[in-house]
Each structure stands twice: as structure tokens, then as C-alpha cells.
Amino acid sequence: GQVVDIGMLDATTALLTYQAGNYFANGVAPGRLGNRHPTIAPYETFATSDGDVALAVGNDSLWQAFCAAAHLPELGADPRFATNALRLAHYDELRARLVPVFASRTRAAWQGILREAGVPNGAVRGLDEVFADPQTAAREMLVEVTHATLGPVKVTGVPVKLSDTPGSVRTAPPTLGQHTAAVLRELGYDQAGIEALVANGAVRG
């Protein structure tokens, strides 16, 4: 066994990945890009007629596949967008062309078109869709537990799956002071000592 030290600052810093790499390379802190990728285009979210879809055109071959699937041969042949570097350089013009195209179809329609063409994509879903997804239930990420005052409540499950020592959600979030006595007993306090701490306001009973 060993101590596992995981800091929130460390975890969020590690998520910077390529943004940090760009900063290390040129010393320039990146600006805010919304959902855009800083070095790949088009690689961001677009609004369809009934929701958003994330598009990930990661290379020039996928760009041509996307243009063909979206019936945009003029964009595929446009020299301004021939390479990723050029698409980044002319991104405002490119995005202006793509926005109305995506708005012309539903999210499901776009997902079907893009999947068939082999272009990576994904629906931007609301929580109602996430928790209605059978995969969410299959992965035990929606769990029902019994709360001390509210009765049955739903909570999110354990995201890390361990084959030999799997974790589980065993209790609901506690009410204020619900486990005070149990914790103090584990620390060696007797009932009189616990009552004294509660009486003088040191703990909530």
C-alpha cells in the first residue's frame, strides 16, 4: 500500500495538455476560443436546427470526407481551406459558411451523415438525455439511495471501475450532524463525552 495524493490543482493543470504545450513552445498564453480547438479546424460545436453537435475534422482527408458528405464540394475545392493550416488562417470565413449549413438539419440527421462518412462527431446533450441513456444505467452511473429525510434520491455513481475491489455508492449524502456520534465513537469518545461536545456547541449532534 501507499499514499495516493491527488490534488485538484494538479488534475486540472494536467488537462491543459496541448494548450500547455503551445504555451511552452512560444511563451504566449492562449486566448479564449469557446469550443474551438486551437490548432485543428473545423473542430468545435455547431448549432443544428434542434441542438448542438461537436464536429472533429482532424486532418485533410476528413475535411474532404466532410465536404462530400455535407454536399459542399465548393468548400472542398476552395484553396483557402485546402489544408488544416489554411483552414485555421481563414477560420472566420470558414465558420461563416458552415453555420447556416449545420442549422439547416437536425442534430440526429447530422450525426447520421457524419457517421456514415467516418467523420468524428458527437451530440452535445443535456442532463436529461445523459441520464436517460441506457449506457449511463449500464455503467451504473445513476444510482438510487435512501436519504435520512428525503427518502429515495438519485445520485451519480462511481466513475472508476475496479475489477477486484469495485467501489459503490453505499449511503446518501448525510444530513448535518447525522454521523457525528458514530465518528466520535470511532475516535474513542463515550456517550457522556459526545453529549458534552454537543452541549457546548463544539459539534453538531
C-alpha positions in Angstrom: 0.0 0.0 0.0 0.9 3.6 -0.4 -0.5 7.1 0.0 -2.3 8.3 -3.1 -2.0 12.1 -3.3 -4.3 13.7 -6.0 -4.7 17.4 -5.9 -7.4 19.3 -7.7 -4.9 21.8 -9.0 -2.7 19.0 -10.3 -5.6 17.3 -12.1 -6.9 20.5 -13.8 -3.4 21.5 -14.8 -2.8 18.1 -16.4 -6.0 18.7 -18.5 -4.3 21.6 -20.2 -2.3 19.1 -22.4 -1.9 20.7 -25.8 -2.7 24.2 -24.6 0.2 24.0 -22.2 2.4 22.6 -24.9 1.6 25.6 -27.1 2.4 27.9 -24.3 5.7 26.1 -23.5 6.7 26.3 -27.2 6.0 30.0 -27.8 5.5 31.6 -24.4 2.1 33.1 -25.5 -0.8 32.4 -23.3 -3.8 31.3 -25.4 -6.9 33.4 -25.5 -10.4 32.1 -25.1 -11.7 30.1 -28.0 -15.0 28.8 -26.7 -15.4 25.3 -28.0 -12.8 25.6 -30.8 -9.6 23.6 -31.0 -6.6 25.9 -31.1 -4.7 24.0 -33.8 -7.3 22.0 -35.8 -10.1 23.3 -37.9 -13.0 22.8 -38.1 -13.0 21.2 -34.7 -15.8 22.6 -32.5 -19.5 22.7 -31.8 -22.1 23.9 -34.3 -25.8 24.6 -33.7 -28.2 22.4 -35.7 -31.9 23.1 -36.0 -32.6 21.3 -32.7 -29.4 21.2 -30.7 -25.6 21.3 -30.9 -23.3 18.8 -32.5 -19.5 18.6 -32.0 -17.5 18.2 -35.2 -13.9 16.9 -35.2 -12.3 17.2 -38.6 -8.8 16.1 -37.5 -7.0 16.1 -40.9 -7.3 17.0 -44.5 -8.7 13.6 -45.6 -11.5 14.0 -43.1 -12.1 17.5 -44.4 -12.7 16.2 -47.9 -14.9 13.4 -46.5 -16.9 16.0 -44.6 -17.3 18.3 -47.6 -18.5 15.4 -49.7 -21.0 14.1 -47.0 -22.3 17.6 -46.4 -22.7 18.3 -50.2 -20.2 21.2 -50.0 -17.9 20.4 -53.0 -17.2 24.1 -53.3 -15.6 24.2 -49.9 -13.6 21.1 -50.6 -12.2 22.7 -53.7 -11.6 26.1 -52.2 -7.8 26.8 -52.0 -8.3 28.8 -48.8 -9.4 25.6 -47.0 -7.2 23.0 -48.7 -5.1 22.3 -45.6 -5.5 22.5 -41.9 -3.1 25.4 -41.6 -5.1 27.3 -44.3 -8.4 26.5 -42.6 -7.0 28.0 -39.4 -5.8 31.1 -41.2 -9.2 31.6 -42.8 -11.3 30.2 -40.0 -13.7 33.2 -39.6 -14.7 32.8 -43.3 -14.9 29.0 -43.0 -17.1 29.1 -39.9 -19.4 31.7 -41.5 -20.0 29.2 -44.3 -20.6 26.3 -42.0 -23.0 27.9 -39.5 -26.0 28.1 -41.8 -25.3 24.7 -43.3 -25.5 23.0 -39.9 -28.6 25.0 -38.9 -30.4 23.5 -41.9 -30.7 20.0 -40.5 -31.4 18.3 -37.2 -28.8 17.0 -34.8 -29.8 13.4 -35.5 -29.6 14.0 -39.2 -26.1 15.4 -39.0 -24.9 12.6 -36.8 -26.1 10.1 -39.3 -24.5 11.9 -42.2 -21.2 12.3 -40.4 -21.1 8.7 -39.0 -21.7 7.3 -42.4 -18.8 9.4 -43.8 -16.5 8.4 -41.0 -16.2 11.9 -39.6 -15.9 12.0 -35.8 -18.8 13.8 -34.2 -20.9 13.8 -31.1 -24.2 15.2 -29.8 -24.0 17.9 -27.2 -26.5 16.5 -24.8 -28.5 17.9 -21.8 -28.5 16.1 -18.5 -32.0 14.8 -19.3 -30.5 12.9 -22.3 -27.4 11.8 -20.4 -29.4 10.2 -17.6 -32.0 8.7 -20.0 -29.2 6.9 -22.0 -29.2 3.1 -21.4 -25.4 3.2 -21.4 -25.4 5.5 -18.3 -27.5 2.9 -16.5 -25.4 0.0 -17.8 -22.3 1.7 -16.4 -24.0 2.2 -13.0 -23.6 6.0 -13.2 -27.2 6.6 -12.0 -27.8 5.2 -8.5 -30.7 5.4 -6.1 -30.0 5.6 -2.4 -32.2 6.3 0.7 -31.7 9.7 2.3 -32.4 10.2 6.0 -35.1 12.8 5.5 -35.9 12.8 1.8 -36.3 9.0 1.2 -35.2 7.6 -2.2 -32.9 10.0 -4.1 -30.8 9.6 -7.2 -27.1 10.3 -7.2 -24.2 9.8 -9.7 -22.3 6.5 -9.5 -18.6 5.7 -9.1 -16.7 6.6 -12.4 -13.6 4.4 -11.6 -14.3 0.7 -12.2 -12.0 -1.7 -10.4 -12.1 -5.4 -11.3 -11.0 -6.8 -7.9 -12.2 -4.2 -5.4 -15.0 -2.3 -7.1 -16.4 0.8 -5.3 -20.0 1.5 -4.8 -22.3 4.2 -3.5 -23.4 2.9 -0.1 -25.0 5.9 1.5 -26.9 9.0 0.6 -25.4 12.5 1.4 -25.7 12.9 5.1 -27.8 15.5 6.9 -25.9 18.0 9.0 -24.5 16.2 12.1 -26.1 12.8 11.1 -22.8 10.8 11.7 -21.3 13.0 14.4 -21.8 10.4 17.2 -20.6 7.5 15.1 -17.4 9.3 14.1 -16.7 10.4 17.7 -17.2 6.9 19.0 -14.6 5.6 16.5 -12.3 8.2 18.0 -12.8 6.9 21.5 -15.5 9.2 22.9 -18.1 7.7 25.2 -21.7 8.9 25.2 -21.1 11.4 28.0 -18.2 12.9 26.2 -20.2 13.2 22.9 -23.1 14.8 24.7 -20.8 17.3 26.4 -19.3 18.3 23.0 -22.8 18.8 21.5 -23.9 20.8 24.6 -21.1 23.3 24.4 -21.5 23.7 20.6 -18.2 22.1 19.6 -20.0 19.7 17.2 -23.5 19.3 15.7 -25.4 16.3 17.1 
